[in-house]
Amino acid sequence: MSGDRFVDTLEQRAAEVLPEPVYRYVRQGARDGVTAGEASAAWDAFRFRPQTLRDVTHVDASTSLLGTAVRTPVAVAPTTLQRAAHPDGEQAMARAVARSGSLMVLSSNAGSTFEEVAATGVAWWLQMYVTAERATCLPLLDRAVAAGAKAVVLTADTPVVGTKYDGTGPTAWEIAEPGWSHVNFSARYGEAPGDEKATDLGPQDVDWLARATGLPVVVKGVLRPGDARRCVDAGAAAIWVSNHGGRQLDYSAATADCLAAVAAEVGTAGEVYVDGGVRQARHVLAALALGAQAVFLGRLPLYALAVDGPAGVERLLRELEADLVDTLMLSGCPAASAVPPDLVVL
């Protein structure tokens, strides 16, 4: 693989065009940044045992996520401040994702309305922080359902926002313009008791979200097999192995090192996804072998949006698709949905 691919230059180029406080906010991890810094290296540690004498004349990189067909097992995770990267923010991201045949998860803190995103034709899920007073969530959930969200992603690892060491300059939120975030909330949201993030989340909230929306619930932020079991027993349709991009508890384990055990516990009870440090097609291949149905990218699509708008996001996803097809062929796998567990070793 050459070193001049679009994906390899994205972060450097994004640093040149994003407002410095925004770039710092997107790039940083919690506290010492150890978890964020180790993420990609954990995927790089895996080695492969390619299959031979397999017919790879035609390789099918497609899969489905909770019933939605996608071109590849690579989708877009929720990130905020997308309008700091491009004037159209999440709408621009959605147009690119739709044209790429992928799926995106929309942050509940988005700077574009649900209706604007839905109008692009993209397949999308809503990411949700459940509030201390559960009823406060209902207007947002109802609007998302009405606008066509296909699932709800419960962020389970953020009872409080992890501490970031943000230097002495202005923060991203101090320079944020009106409309960059939280446009789907009422103007007075956050002022009433109970609007803060819940610190008492439990399996019952999975069931509550499913009943409140009629949608499948994905639980994001799971690193332990036992927690994954509690989620699927409570009715979760999918488990998302994530440490929030290293932005919550620093020194959390790498998702690459947690995926296999979680996937083994979930088995056929639900789908399993992963994020965190995925930068190359070989990382995607490793994730599939370890039991993930898909990987989600957070920082990379945001960087691509900043560098070249929707065309940049499309280019990123196309490049990863081409590399994945090549990697599947070389590993003797004719389909992304049929990567054997023993393909990968440490």
C-alpha positions, -999 to 999 in steps of 0.1 A, spaced: 0 0 0 14 34 -10 19 61 16 2 88 -5 -34 77 -1 -61 102 9 -67 85 42 -31 88 52 -30 126 48 -64 134 63 -55 144 98 -26 166 87 -47 183 61 -76 187 85 -54 204 110 -46 230 84 -82 239 76 -101 234 108 -102 262 134 -74 252 158 -97 248 189 -120 226 169 -91 204 156 -78 202 191 -112 191 204 -117 164 177 -82 150 180 -78 149 217 -84 121 241 -92 123 278 -66 134 303 -32 120 292 -45 107 258 -32 72 264 -63 53 252 -67 75 222 -31 72 213 -30 34 215 -61 27 194 -46 22 159 -15 4 172 -38 -22 188 -52 -30 154 -17 -30 138 -7 -58 162 -28 -84 144 -14 -107 118 -33 -128 92 -32 -163 80 -46 -161 45 -67 -188 31 -56 -204 -2 -72 -222 -31 -103 -201 -27 -122 -186 -56 -121 -148 -52 -130 -139 -88 -159 -120 -74 -157 -105 -39 -188 -92 -21 -179 -65 4 -215 -58 13 -234 -65 45 -265 -53 64 -269 -34 96 -301 -41 114 -317 -49 81 -303 -19 61 -281 -31 32 -248 -13 30 -220 -15 3 -193 -23 29 -190 -30 66 -178 6 71 -202 32 84 -200 66 100 -201 72 138 -217 102 155 -195 133 159 -205 168 169 -194 201 155 -196 190 119 -207 224 109 -173 237 120 -159 214 93 -183 223 66 -211 249 64 -237 222 57 -224 200 85 -244 168 89 -264 174 57 -231 174 37 -220 143 56 -253 126 49 -252 133 12 -218 117 9 -228 87 30 -260 82 9 -240 84 -23 -215 59 -9 -242 34 0 -233 35 37 -251 44 69 -245 72 94 -253 78 131 -264 113 138 -253 129 171 -281 141 193 -260 173 195 -260 178 157 -261 211 140 -285 199 113 -321 190 119 -334 155 117 -356 165 88 -327 181 69 -306 149 72 -335 127 63 -341 147 31 -308 135 17 -321 100 16 -294 86 38 -300 56 61 -295 70 96 -297 62 133 -300 85 162 -273 86 189 -289 94 223 -277 105 257 -305 95 281 -312 123 306 -317 120 343 -354 128 338 -363 103 311 -393 122 299 -370 150 287 -358 127 260 -392 120 245 -397 151 222 -363 144 206 -370 107 202 -404 114 187 -390 138 162 -363 114 152 -388 86 147 -411 108 126 -381 119 105 -372 83 97 -345 72 121 -340 34 117 -325 28 152 -315 44 184 -279 42 197 -277 46 234 -244 60 245 -237 41 277 -203 53 287 -209 90 295 -225 96 329 -202 127 329 -180 141 302 -144 129 306 -118 155 315 -97 169 287 -65 188 291 -73 215 266 -43 238 269 -45 276 275 -62 287 242 -99 290 236 -120 258 236 -141 247 206 -172 255 226 -160 290 233 -156 298 196 -187 278 184 -211 297 164 -249 296 170 -263 266 151 -232 245 152 -248 220 176 -280 211 196 -304 224 169 -328 195 175 -334 205 211 -358 232 224 -344 266 230 -346 261 268 -332 226 269 -306 222 297 -321 247 320 -345 224 338 -335 199 365 -333 165 350 -319 177 316 -284 165 326 -270 131 315 -283 102 335 -259 87 360 -283 58 368 -285 40 334 -294 4 336 -307 -25 314 -342 -11 319 -333 19 298 -327 -4 268 -362 -17 271 -376 18 277 -360 32 246 -373 3 225 -408 8 238 -407 46 235 -395 45 199 -405 12 184 -370 11 170 -341 -14 176 -317 -2 202 -279 -3 199 -259 0 231 -226 19 224 -197 20 249 -194 -17 258 -160 -33 265 -170 -62 289 -187 -95 279 -209 -95 310 -222 -60 302 -229 -71 266 -249 -100 279 -270 -77 302 -277 -55 272 -289 -83 249 -309 -99 277 -326 -65 281 -335 -65 244 -306 -47 227 -305 -55 190 -268 -47 187 -237 -41 209 -212 -14 199 -177 -21 213 -163 14 220 -143 35 244 -157 67 230 -125 73 209 -105 74 241 -124 105 252 -139 92 285 -119 70 309 -83 73 299 -63 41 302 -94 21 290 -85 -10 270 -83 -7 233 -114 -18 215 -94 -41 193 -84 -61 224 -120 -63 237 -139 -71 206 -135 -109 204 -147 -116 239 -177 -94 235 -186 -109 202 -183 -144 216 -206 -136 244 -232 -120 222 -231 -149 197 -263 -149 176 -283 -128 201 -275 -95 183 -252 -77 160 -217 -65 171 -200 -33 159 -167 -17 168 -149 17 165 -117 32 178 -85 36 158 -97 19 126 -77 36 98 -69 9 72 -87 -19 54 -66 -45 73 -81 -31 105 -116 -37 90 -106 -72 81 -93 -79 116 -125 -66 131 -146 -89 109 -125 -119 119 -129 -110 156 -166 -110 153 -178 -75 143 -204 -71 116 -192 -36 109 -168 -9 119 -177 28 125 -154 57 118 -156 89 138 -126 113 133 -117 102 97 -151 112 81 -150 145 100 -115 152 88 -125 143 52 -155 167 54 -132 195 65 -107 188 38 -129 184 8 -166 185 18 -189 157 8 -165 147 -20 -138 141 6 -161 118 26 -170 99 -6 -133 96 -15 -125 83 19 -152 56 18 -144 47 -18 -107 43 -10 -115 21 20 -139 0 -1 -113 -6 -28 -86 -15 -3 -110 -38 15 -119 -57 -16 -82 -61 -24 -75 -72 12 -104 -98 11 -91 -112 -22 -56 -115 -8 -69 -132 23 -89 -158 4 -123 -144 15 -149 -140 -12 -173 -121 11 -170 -97 40 -198 -115 57 -178 -148 58 -144 -139 72 -133 -168 95 -122 -162 131 -89 -181 126 -78 -157 98 -64 -134 125 -36 -140 150 -17 -119 175 
